Structures are given as structure tokens and as C-alpha cells.
Amino acid sequence: MICPICANATDQKYRPFCSRRCADIDLARWMSGSYAVPSDSDEDPTEAMDATDQVAGKPH
């Protein structure tokens, strides 16, 4: 298996990455929004965020 960031051989300790550095690069890409999961939903993103905010504000 090769590292999806730099194409070096993976290290079992950091699998599927070759090093902690590549794992951190991948995490930073997710956190910055560089990666996105596409959606086929017709839902308006603003409405979805408003609904999420309403649910998040309610105690469980």
C-alpha cells in the first residue's frame, strides 16, 4: 500500500500513511475544508446549518 499523500510505502504504525507528518497533513486538509463529501441533496445549505444550530442549542 502507498501513502495517499506522498506515495511512499506505508508504515504499519501510521497506516494508511507513511509517517506522522503525512497523517497530520491529511488531518489538516480535512479540518480546513480542502476535502469535501459531495451531496446529491437538494436541501439548501443555509437551512441545514440553521437546523443544526437549533438542535445543537437544545439540551439532551
C-alpha positions in Angstrom: 0.0 0.0 0.0 1.3 3.5 -0.8 0.8 6.7 1.2 -2.0 8.8 -0.3 -0.1 12.0 0.5 3.4 11.4 -0.8 3.2 7.9 -2.5 5.9 6.4 -0.3 5.4 2.9 1.2 3.1 2.9 4.3 4.3 2.3 7.8 2.1 0.0 9.8 2.2 2.4 12.8 0.7 5.3 10.7 -1.3 3.2 8.1 -2.5 4.2 5.6 0.2 6.9 5.7 3.9 6.6 5.8 4.6 8.9 8.7 3.0 11.1 11.3 3.8 14.1 9.0 1.6 12.8 6.2 -1.2 11.8 8.7 -1.1 15.4 10.0 -1.2 16.8 6.5 -4.3 14.8 5.8 -6.0 15.8 9.0 -5.2 19.5 8.3 -6.8 19.1 4.8 -10.0 17.8 6.4 -10.1 20.5 9.1 -9.5 23.3 6.6 -12.3 22.1 4.3 -10.0 21.1 1.4 -11.7 17.7 1.3 -15.4 17.7 0.9 -18.0 14.9 0.7 -20.3 15.6 -2.3 -24.0 15.5 -1.8 -26.9 14.9 -4.1 -29.3 16.6 -1.7 -31.5 19.5 -2.9 -31.5 20.9 0.6 -30.4 24.5 1.0 -27.1 24.6 2.9 -28.2 27.7 4.9 -31.4 25.9 6.0 -29.3 22.8 7.0 -27.0 25.0 9.1 -29.9 26.7 10.8 -31.5 23.4 11.7 -28.1 22.1 13.0 -27.8 25.2 15.2 -31.3 24.8 16.6 -30.6 21.2 17.5 -27.2 22.0 19.0 -28.7 24.6 21.2 -31.1 22.2 22.9 -30.0 20.2 25.9 -30.2 16.4 25.5 
